[in-house]
Each structure stands twice: as structure tokens, then as C-alpha cells.
Amino acid sequence: MTLKLYGHPFAAFVWKPLIAAYVRGVPFEFCMIDAEHPDHCARIAELSPTGQFPALTDGAREVTQSNAVIEYLDRFGGAAPMIPADPDAALASRMLAAIFDSYVAEPMQQIVAEALRPEDQRDPRRVSEAKARLDKAYAWLARRMGAGWANGEGFSIADCAAAPALFYADWVHPIPAGALRAYRARLLAHPCVARVVNEARPYRPLFPLGAPDRD
Ligand SMILES: N[C@@H](CCC(=O)N[C@@H](CS)C(=O)NCC(=O)O)C(=O)O
């Protein structure tokens, strides 16, 4: 049975299962969500409660929400799972993934969403609130990041979440020099993260705030 992953290569939350699948060597068919694939758009509308992506199908099985998709991918291939077997490491990895999703990726998306609104409908207060949330998250994470991967052990679901969150958050609200910025650089040097960054590169003109050249 072919695993089908629905998404767009520029979408932050789609990077997460892409990174997991590449790191673990799990084959899948990528189903592009764009105007040229109305069948995929119709399918994602069924698969996801909000129509947002990613979602994954495996025959009749349907999985949506990026963290659940990553967890499902752990069932395939023989590589170390993204949810570590050790319960403490699993808890830390899930917790950090949720923090990167809610307190880094979501405020980043809020800033991007404001930029996508017509000029007369933008609210600078929403942008400053999102930046304040990012500042708090950056400081909390910087205090906890060591010299390795997020959970202090192997590459996990936390790193899958961190890579797109920190990649794009730094574009909208730069991460100060220090442990978190160094961790972002380590993530970008990982070959599977670099692959996802490169696959998304052609879509950078979609970014409403202008993509910096540095990454
Ligand atoms: N909680 C969801 C968030 C998914 C999400 O925000 N997806 C964005 C792409 S990064 C999306 O579908 N955006 C298009 C839209 O909102 O129409 C998850 O973890 O999968």
C-alpha cells in the first residue's frame, strides 16, 4: 500500500513529516496541494477538519495533524523512531514538539497571515503580540538547548517540529545569537532538513514578507 502525503513543499507543518520520512527512509507519494491538483484539494478538504495540511493516507487509513502523521510514519522502516522508545525521552520530545508548534510556528504563521491580508485590514497589534510570544519562546528554548538535538539525545519529533518553526520564525522575527540560533544552524546542516529547505526554495516568492538570501 502506498503512503500518500498531502501538502505543499513550502508549508512549515508539512516539513515535519517530510523530515521524518526522509530521516527514517520511509517511501511515500507526495500529493501536491495547489490549483493544478483540484483532486488533491478536494481530498484534503475531506481528510483535515480545517482543510489544512499535512494529512496522510495508507489505503483506508487517514491520519491528519503533523505530529500524528510523524507518529504513524514510525510504524514503517527499521530506523530509530521519531517518538523515542524511552518514556522520558518520548515525553520530552512530544512536549518540545508541542512547544515549537504552538509557541514558535503559530506566532510565525500569525505574522505571515497579517502580511497576507489586504493593507487596510492589517492589525499591527496582532503582529506585536505574536513577536512578544516569540521573544518569550526564544528565551525559554535558549535556556534549554544543549549542543545536540532538542531532547538531548537522538533526532526526534521535537527536531522535526523545530526545523520549520525556527527556519521561518527567524525570517519574521530574528532569533538572537546564542544556543537557540546555534541549534537552528545545526538543524539546517542536517542533510534531510537541507533537502526539505531546497525542495521549498522554488516557492520562496510566495513568502509575503520577502525571503532573506542567507538560508
Ligand atoms: N495543527 C496542524 C497545523 C497545520 C497547518 O497550519 N497547516 C498550514 C500549512 S503550514 C496550512 O494548511 N495552511 C493553509 C491554510 O490554512 O489554508 C498540524 O499540526 O498539522
The ligand as an ORCA input file, in Angstrom:
! r2SCAN-3c Opt
* xyz 0 1
  N      -2.102     21.731     13.673
  C      -1.866     21.482     12.274
  C      -1.427     22.802     11.617
  C      -1.416     22.676     10.114
  C      -1.181     23.999      9.400
  O      -1.144     25.087      9.993
  N      -1.042     23.887      8.069
  C      -0.847     25.056      7.222
  C       0.428     24.879      6.404
  S       1.855     25.073      7.354
  C      -1.942     25.139      6.169
  O      -2.541     24.140      5.837
  N      -2.165     26.335      5.638
  C      -3.117     26.532      4.578
  C      -4.426     27.022      5.078
  O      -4.563     27.352      6.269
  O      -5.333     27.077      4.239
  C      -0.813     20.366     12.106
  O      -0.023     20.145     13.032
  O      -0.815     19.681     11.066
*
